[in-house]
Amino acid sequence: MLGAAVRAVNLAAFPTAHEADLVDALRGDPAWIPGLSIVAEAPDGTVVGHALLTRCRVGEAPALALAPVAVAPEYQRTGAGSAAVRAALGAAQELGEDLVLVLGHPDYYPRFGFTPASGLGIRASFDVPDVAMMALRLRPDGATAPTGVIRYPAPFGV
């Protein structure tokens, strides 16, 4: 049931079914990590937002990809997306994860601490503006962040 609600939010938030289909494909992929698909709910319990973290790699080192983040149009700019992202990042930190990557809007994701991934020596395997490919260290005092090219799970198609 929750899967249907998440799909509905993604279908409402984006102009095509691409992101909803991506979530469905990731759900059946080894990259899926239980507990890192986070929803935001309206006061009545309706699912209105979703943030997903799945396993990716930087070189051979494990990392997480934050994608997609979706909010039903009538709940955008209400904090639902931010709540889902913060909860997802918190859950990842509790699982001992260190590095999260996002390809997203450079005016939105820095509020969570994301900075250009190039500053850590991390890059995508495809052309993307430097300011849009971002990284966040969840344990900045931990081991040195890996460097290299991001390897996304197969459902991303990149």
N, C-alpha and C positions, 0 to 999 in steps of 0.2 A: 504493500500500500504506500509506504513512504517513497518507493521508487517512482510510482506514478505521480505523486505530488511533486517530486523533484523534477521529473520530466516536464510536468505542466508549467512549472516556474521557468525552466529553461526555454520552453517553447514560447512563453509569453514575453520573455526578456530579450530574445534575439529575433532578427528578421527571418531566419531560416531554422530548420531543424538540426543544423550541424552540431551545435553544442549539446542539445538533448541527446542526439545520437552518439556523440562522443562519450557522454556520461554513461550511457547504456553499455557501450563497448568497453569502457574502462572497468565497469562493474564486473565483467567477466574475464578481465585480464589479470595476470600475476602482479601488475603494478598497483592493483587495488589494495588499500590498507584499511582494515576495519577500524572504525572510529575517526576516520579523517574525511568523511563526507558529512558536512555540518549544515543543518538547516536553521533558518530564523523563522519564527512564528509570529503571527499577529496575536493580539490578546485573546482571540477566540480559538486559537490553536491551528489556524490555517497556515500552511507552509507558504511563506512569501519570499524567502531568500535561500540561497544555497551557495556554499563554497566547498570545493573539492581539492584535496591534496592527494596526489598519487606518486608512486616511486618513479624517479628518473635517475639518471646518472650524469656525473661530470667526469669524463674519462671513465674510469672504473669505479669511482667512489659514489656511494649512494647519496642522493639528494631528493628533494620533493618538488613537484611542479604544482603550482597553484593555478588551476584552470579546470573548468570555467568557474567564474563567480557570476551569479545571476540573481536578479531581484525582479519580482513582478512589477510591471510599470507603475501601478498605482501606489506601490510602496517604495519606489526609488526616492532617494534624498530624504529618507526617514531614519536612517541609521541601520536598517535591516542588513544591508550588505556589509557594512563595517562590523556589525555584531557577528555575523557569520565568519568573516575573515579572522577577526580577533579570536573567536572560539576555535577555529581550525588551527591557527598558529599556536594557541595555548595547548591544544590536544597534541599537536606534533612535538612540542617541547616536552610535554609529560612523557611521551614515548621515547624520549632521548634523541630525537632528530636534531640535526644541526643546521642544514642548509635548505632554504626554500627559494625557488626561482619562479618568476612570473614575467610573462610578456604582457604588458598592460599599459594603461594610461599613466604617463609620468606625473600628472597632477593628482592622481588618486592614491597610488600605492606607497609613495614616500611617507604618508601619514602613519603607516604601520612599521616604518623603519627600513623599507626597501631602498636600495641605492643601485646605481648602474652596476651590473654584473661585471662589466669590464674592469672595474676597480679591483676585483678579486682575481682577474685573469680568466674569467669565464665568458664564453661566447656561444651563440647559437650556431647551428650548422647551416643556417640560411640567412639571407640579408634581412636585417632588422635595425631600426634606429637605435643607437647606443642608449639613449635615454629611456627606451621602452623595455629593454631586456634588463630586468632588475633581480637583485639577490638580497636575501636577508639571512644573517647568521643568528640562529636561535640561542646558541651557546658561544658567544664571541670569545670567551676565555678558554674554549676547548681546543681541540687539535686545529692545526692550520687548515683553512678551507682548501678544497681541491681546486685545481686549475684545469682548463681545457675546454673541450666542446661538450655541450649538453646533448645527452642522448635521451630522447623522449620515448615513452612506451609506444608500441606499434600503432595503437588506435589513433594517435595524433597524426600519423601519416607524414611525418617529417624525418 
